[in-house]
Amino acid sequence: MEGIKQTNMETPSREKIELSLIMALMLMEVLFFPKLKGIMVVVSIIYFLVERRVRNRTGEEIGLSFVSFPRKLRENWIWIALVGVIMQGFYLLMYVNFLPDVLEHLLARVPINIQAVNIQLIFTLLIFAFGEEIVFRGLIQAQLNKFLPAWAAILVTSILFAIMHFSSGPAIVVWIDLTTVFIDSILFGILFVRTNNIYITTFAHGMANLVATFSLYLFF
């Protein structure tokens, strides 16, 4: 019994160390190796899948369950519409009418060709959304929530999420761009707390990506 208690006490400490290492490596990647940005996302996804096997976590526990998806989609459609459609439309109108420099910065930051809207582009946007939701909601926010209140886990995750979208440019332009990313992440984080379902947040994130991309395509 004593050995079992010791193992159970050690596991949270190991999880903290592992999570801290992942977050530190993400920050180092952005600060010192910006051209390699994205590698830590892939590494984190691999860790997420391996960690699930090692610690015998179920799909429901880690937020990967289709069973409750339809019900949770119906219950949270307002939140999904808010971040997936309304906020993206608001950002675009703000950029077009008042902040053209931010719009140019955004177009330069996005690593895709919005002039070639096709099935491959749509699939790429959805894959990006799924990968980021696994890392930032399924891994980082979920793990932080074991040691922090839900609001603090969302806040820390969203700060890191925004930093990972950093691209050099005029300070005020970069600040505005990252602020919108941060706001979106807060909303994705709230959705994850409400649903504990990565597929729901991916749906919202994918919708946001598609609406933003198609809006840019139609305008430009």
Beta strands, then each sheet from edge to edge (+ up, - down):
end
